């Protein structure tokens, strides 16, 4: 099953940009399609391959922070080619 995942990492610290950049750069280095906007990062792939990868990457990112919030949304389909029609 193809999925689309939206991630927003929010480190609860003054220097929040560096941890976010590290997280996004690690996602970019994967074999999956990664798209970014100012509010979140989207990653697309097969559920059985993507979820174990994300579990490891999320754990790494959270272990590097004393306090952080990570929002995650999953859509069941590959929405990487989505274009608004309005």
C-alpha positions in Angstrom: 0.0 0.0 0.0 1.3 3.4 -1.0 1.2 6.1 1.7 1.9 9.8 2.1 3.2 11.0 5.4 3.4 14.6 6.7 5.8 15.3 9.5 6.4 18.4 11.6 9.2 18.4 14.1 9.1 21.1 16.7 12.0 21.1 19.1 11.1 22.9 22.3 14.3 25.0 22.6 15.7 28.3 21.5 18.0 26.8 18.8 15.2 24.9 17.0 16.4 25.3 13.4 19.5 23.0 13.6 17.6 19.9 14.7 14.9 20.4 12.1 17.5 20.8 9.4 19.3 17.6 10.5 16.0 15.7 10.4 15.1 16.9 7.0 18.5 16.3 5.5 18.4 12.7 6.8 15.0 12.2 5.2 16.3 13.7 1.9 19.1 11.1 1.9 16.5 8.2 1.8 15.3 6.4 -1.3 11.8 7.9 -0.8 10.3 11.0 -2.4 10.6 13.9 0.0 8.8 17.3 -0.5 9.1 20.3 1.9 7.2 23.4 2.6 7.7 26.0 5.3 5.3 24.2 7.7 6.1 20.5 7.2 7.9 17.8 5.3 6.1 15.1 3.3 7.6 11.7 2.5 6.0 9.2 0.1 6.5 5.4 -0.3 5.3 1.9 0.3 3.9 1.4 3.9 6.0 -1.7 4.7 9.2 0.0 3.7 8.5 3.6 4.8 7.2 3.0 8.3 10.2 1.1 9.7 12.5 3.7 8.1 10.5 6.6 9.7 10.4 4.8 13.1 14.2 4.8 13.1 14.6 8.4 11.9 12.0 9.7 14.3 13.6 7.9 17.2 17.0 9.3 16.3 15.6 12.9 16.0 13.8 12.7 19.3 16.7 11.2 21.2 18.8 14.2 20.2 16.3 16.6 21.9 15.5 17.1 25.5 12.0 18.1 24.6 10.3 18.0 21.2 6.9 17.5 19.6 6.5 15.6 16.3 3.2 15.7 14.5 2.6 12.9 11.9 -0.3 12.4 9.5 -0.7 9.4 7.2 -2.8 9.3 4.1 -3.4 6.0 2.3 -2.2 6.9 -1.3 0.7 8.5 -2.9 -0.2 12.2 -3.0 3.2 13.4 -4.2 1.8 14.6 -7.5 -1.1 16.5 -6.0 -2.0 19.8 -7.6 -4.8 22.0 -6.3 -7.7 22.5 -8.6 -8.8 25.8 -7.2 
